Amino acid sequence: MIKFNILVIEDNSITTKALEYDLTNAGYRVLLAHSPDIALKYISKGTFDLMITDINLGDRNVNGIDLVKKLNLVKNIPVIYLTAHGDDETLEDVAETNHFYYMSKPYNSDSLLKIIKLAIIIYKNNLVEKIYLNQNITYDMSNRILYCEGKEIKLTIKENLFLTLLVERKNQVVSTYEIVEYVWNKEVVSQGSMRQLISRAREKFAPLTIETHHGEGYRLKVV
């Protein structure tokens, strides 16, 4: 059986120990982060399959909702909020994030484990390789569809191939040679055609940033 990695973000030591005990006994591998700084390091590496986070983490600058927004930009995985905060303003902020479930403290172990199991089943059965490029723009890698605020952006075949390559190599410079090979395959391509593709892509992919690295290639900047 493959171990399922769960990142737990919680600053309360008693709750942390309880979650670690429940999840470990259920057969999951648990990663613990007791502060936003540690959580951000895990998020940047992306080495987990589900995230459970409190909202108030004892940091005035970063809370659990902020961390989920960061995660949404880089990885599409189930997120469960586990918190004592249930005021209307907090719920509105939670609703703006891509998450699976919101659970109040104190939690019931059996209920939480059932929710986790359901999240795993649903995400496995409906696995769409969705990449969050920013808070408004997502790219469905499986179906090759670009969305801005939930609305599909129509792309040509070559624009889509170009976007796929940039997304697969996001924050890395992709050489002009690689772009030509991937987008045009064995077709002969002129510099004018390349410039037109880049120009159209910048217009359609806005507000994403496609950087020009002279003499090297292009880079899709994803913060």
C-alpha positions in Angstrom: 0.0 0.0 0.0 1.3 3.4 -1.0 1.6 5.8 1.9 -0.6 8.9 1.5 1.2 12.1 2.7 -0.8 14.6 4.7 0.5 18.0 5.7 -0.9 19.2 9.0 -0.6 23.0 9.7 -1.4 23.7 13.3 0.2 25.9 16.0 -1.6 24.2 18.9 0.6 21.4 20.3 -2.3 19.5 21.8 -4.3 19.5 18.5 -1.1 18.7 16.6 -0.4 15.6 18.7 -4.0 14.4 18.4 -4.0 14.8 14.6 -0.6 13.1 14.3 -1.9 10.1 16.5 -5.2 9.7 14.5 -3.7 10.0 11.1 -0.6 7.8 11.8 -2.8 5.1 13.2 -5.0 5.3 10.1 -2.0 4.5 8.0 -1.1 8.0 6.7 2.3 9.6 6.7 2.1 12.9 8.6 4.1 16.1 7.9 3.9 18.7 10.6 4.1 22.5 10.3 3.6 24.6 13.4 4.1 27.9 11.7 3.4 29.5 8.3 7.2 29.7 7.5 7.5 25.9 7.9 4.3 25.3 6.0 5.5 27.5 3.1 8.6 25.4 2.8 6.5 22.2 2.5 4.2 24.0 0.0 7.1 25.0 -2.2 8.3 21.4 -2.4 4.8 20.0 -2.9 5.7 16.6 -1.4 2.3 15.8 0.1 -1.1 14.7 -1.2 -3.6 16.4 1.2 -3.4 19.4 3.5 -5.2 20.0 6.8 -4.8 23.5 8.1 -6.1 25.7 10.9 -6.9 29.3 10.0 -5.4 31.2 13.0 -1.8 30.2 13.1 -0.5 32.8 15.6 0.9 35.0 12.8 -0.6 38.4 12.1 0.7 38.5 8.5 -0.1 35.0 7.3 -3.0 32.7 8.1 -4.3 29.3 6.9 -6.4 30.9 4.1 -3.3 32.7 2.8 -1.4 29.3 2.8 -4.2 27.6 0.9 -4.1 30.4 -1.7 -0.4 29.8 -2.1 -1.0 26.1 -2.5 -3.7 26.7 -5.1 -1.2 28.4 -7.3 1.1 25.4 -7.5 -0.8 22.2 -6.8 -4.4 20.8 -7.1 -4.9 18.6 -4.0 -7.6 18.3 -1.4 -7.5 20.9 1.4 -9.4 20.5 4.7 -9.8 23.5 7.0 -9.9 22.5 10.7 -10.6 25.6 12.7 -12.6 27.2 15.6 -13.2 30.3 13.4 -16.7 30.3 11.9 -17.7 34.0 11.6 -19.2 35.2 8.3 -16.1 37.1 7.2 -13.9 34.1 7.6 -16.4 31.8 5.8 -16.4 34.3 2.9 -12.6 34.2 2.7 -12.6 30.4 2.9 -15.2 30.3 0.0 -12.7 32.1 -2.3 -10.2 29.3 -2.0 -10.1 25.9 -3.7 -10.7 23.5 -0.8 -12.5 20.2 -0.1 -14.0 20.6 3.3 -14.4 23.0 6.3 -14.6 21.3 9.7 -15.0 23.0 13.1 -13.0 22.3 16.3 -13.1 20.3 18.4 -13.1 17.6 15.7 -14.4 14.1 15.8 -11.7 11.6 14.8 -14.0 9.2 13.0 -15.7 12.0 11.0 -12.3 13.5 10.0 -11.0 10.2 8.8 -14.1 9.5 6.8 -13.8 13.0 5.2 -10.1 12.3 4.3 -11.0 9.0 2.8 -13.8 10.6 0.7 -11.5 13.3 -0.4 -8.9 10.8 -1.6 -11.5 8.7 -3.5 -13.1 11.8 -5.2 -9.8 13.3 -6.2 -8.5 10.0 -7.6 -11.7 9.3 -9.5 -11.9 12.9 -10.9 -8.2 13.5 -11.3 -7.8 16.5 -13.5 -4.3 17.8 -13.8 -5.3 21.4 -13.0 -2.6 23.9 -12.6 -3.3 27.1 -10.7 -1.2 29.8 -12.4 -2.6 32.6 -10.3 -5.8 33.3 -8.3 -7.8 33.8 -11.5 -6.2 31.6 -14.1 -6.0 27.8 -14.2 -4.9 25.4 -16.8 -6.4 21.9 -17.2 -3.4 19.9 -18.4 -5.5 16.8 -19.1 -7.9 18.5 -21.5 -5.7 21.4 -22.4 -8.2 24.1 -21.5 -7.2 27.5 -20.1 -9.6 29.2 -17.7 -9.8 32.8 -16.5 -12.2 33.3 -13.6 -13.9 30.0 -14.6 -14.4 31.0 -18.3 -12.6 29.2 -21.0 -10.1 31.1 -23.1 -10.1 29.9 -26.7 -6.7 28.9 -28.0 -5.4 27.7 -31.3 -3.6 24.3 -31.5 -0.2 26.0 -31.6 -1.0 28.4 -28.7 -2.1 25.5 -26.7 1.0 23.5 -27.4 3.1 26.6 -26.5 1.2 27.0 -23.2 1.5 23.4 -22.3 5.3 23.5 -22.7 5.6 26.7 -20.7 3.4 25.4 -17.9 5.3 22.1 -17.7 8.5 24.1 -17.4 7.1 27.1 -15.5 9.7 29.5 -14.0 12.3 27.9 -16.2 13.7 29.3 -19.5 12.5 27.3 -22.5 14.8 27.6 -25.5 13.6 28.8 -28.9 14.7 25.5 -30.3 12.6 23.5 -27.8 9.5 25.7 -28.7 10.0 25.1 -32.4 10.4 21.4 -32.0 7.4 21.1 -29.7 5.0 23.5 -31.4 5.8 23.1 -35.0 7.4 19.6 -35.0 8.9 19.1 -38.4 7.3 22.2 -40.0 9.5 25.0 -41.3 8.9 28.1 -39.1 10.0 31.7 -39.7 11.0 34.2 -37.1 7.8 36.2 -38.0 5.6 33.2 -37.1 7.4 32.8 -33.8 7.0 36.5 -33.0 3.3 36.3 -33.9 2.8 33.3 -31.6 4.5 35.0 -28.7 2.5 38.2 -29.2 -0.9 36.4 -29.4 0.1 34.2 -26.3 0.9 37.3 -24.3 -2.4 38.8 -25.1 -4.5 35.7 -24.4 -2.5 34.6 -21.4 -2.7 38.0 -19.7 -2.2 38.8 -16.8 0.4 35.9 -16.8 4.0 37.0 -17.6 6.0 35.5 -20.4 9.5 36.8 -20.1 11.9 37.1 -23.1 15.4 36.0 -22.4 17.4 37.2 -25.3 19.6 34.6 -26.9 18.0 31.9 -24.7 14.2 31.6 -25.0 11.1 32.4 -22.9 9.9 31.8 -19.4 6.4 31.7 -17.9 6.7 33.5 -14.6 4.5 32.0 -11.9 4.8 33.5 -8.4 
